[in-house]
Amino acid sequence: MHQHTPIRTLSFRFASLILFCALMPIGCVTKDTHLKTLGELDAATKLSAEQAAELEQLKKQLKAQADHLRQQLANLQENLDQEAKQRKVAEERAVTLAQDRAALEARSSNLQARLDGLEQEKEQLNRELDNVRGQITDLEAKYASGTASAQEKIANLQKQASALEANSARIAKEREQLRQEQLQLAARLEQERQRLKTEEEENAKLAREREALQQKQSQLTANLEEERQRLKIEEEEKTRLAREREELQQKQSQLTASLEQERQRLKAEEAEKARLEQERAAKEAEIARLTRTQEELSKSLQDEIAKGNITIQQVRDQLTINMVDRVLFDSGQAQVKPAGMKVLKQVGDVLNTITDKQIRIEGHTDNVPISTKLQDKFKTNWELSTARATTVVRYLIDHGGVDRQYLSAVGYADTRPVGPNETEEGRSANRRIEIVLHPKDLSQITGQLVSTGPGGF
């Protein structure tokens, strides 16, 4: 199990790295830290892949060893099976030989009994032959005396003696044959004894070999079982490592996704920072241009500004020219009076040079309702404020040379007061025309309010 120690170390290091990365505040991580973390993550991934390859190679080697042991066990089992078959054949052959030996011994006993019978028969015949010879001798003696009957008896006895001699010769021949057959049987019995002895020695040898093979088989079985247990432990370890690797890969994927999100966020922040820097530079340029415009307007309208009829305010990139209504219009009227035309001409000379701003003309009133005699012309302050804003737009287009695509008119009536409507001074301040210069994208940037002239912030 010591072979997997590097993998455990890697798992611990990788888990620690993931935990460290997970605990780090995302917003405070620098780009260098991210790059370092990614480098360590790549190195850990590479080391994990190398350890996985080594584990796979080790598994292949162990599998090859197990297959080799299984093959050896199968060969031993096959040898044992062959030895068992050979032993069975030898045992069957020993049984057959024992049966043959018993048959031969029975036959030998029968032959010996026949031989003994023939010996007794021979002895009987010899006794009879001796008796006949004695009778022949007696008869010859009697024959010598010339008795005819004696000669006849001698002839008969001679025939009997010849027959007995023939039987004796036959018995001798059969005895010799039986003796030869007995010798052959004895030789065969001796051969069978030698063969049985050889077979018994061979069986003893096979038994010893079988016992040795069984011992070897037992040892190999024990080795194989030990190898199985080791492989089982290795497989469990591999499963555990695979599970840990999968968990680490999931954490790695999550961390990679988080890092990628962080990269994208940093990239977006950098892009946003660059965009804001460009916008800041553009706004600064716009503010600088508006400041020059404000200076030009302030210079051009300094008399009215000094009288308090006009104020100019700049908030970052927005410039507002506030003109009280009496500068441009008579009370309740929407036609620009001659003095107001002069003022609008001065404003138009400055505005017609501006091409990067929208110019919104706003009409404002106090909350005093339109008098009855003017209601046939302006029903409410809404109509009056809108008409005045439209009149100023028309004048700036027709006489001020301002491009119409930059202009717009809107009436607010009394909805956006700058002073209290309860006092004459407040109502006078509320009756006004505002010319508002703002960026084309309508973005509003809060900044320090720069004002010039009386009434400015």
Secondary structure, 3 states (H helix, E strand, C coil): CHHHHHHHHHHHHHHHHHHHHHHCCHHHCCHHHHHHHHHHHHHHHHHHHHHHHHHHHHHHHHHHHHHHHHHHHHHHHHHHHHHHHHHHHHHHHHHHHHHHHHHHHHHHHHHHHHHHHHHHHHHHHHHHHHHHHHHHHHHHHHHHCCCHHHHHHHHHHHHHHHHHHHHHHHHHHHHHHHHHHHHHHHHHHHHHHHHHHHHHHHHHHHHHHHHHHHHHHHHHHHHHHHHHHHHHHHHHHHHHHHHHHHHHHHHHHHHHHHHHHHHHHHHHHHHHHHHHHHHHHHHHHHHHHHHHHHHHHHHHCHHHHHHCCEEEEEECCEEEEEEEHHHHCCCCCCCCCHHHHHHHHHHHHHHCCCCCEEEEEEEECCCCCCCHHHCCCCCCHHHHHHHHHHHHHHHHHHCCCCCHHHEEEEEEECCCCCCCCCCHHHHHHHCEEEEEEEECCCCCCCCCEEEECCCCC
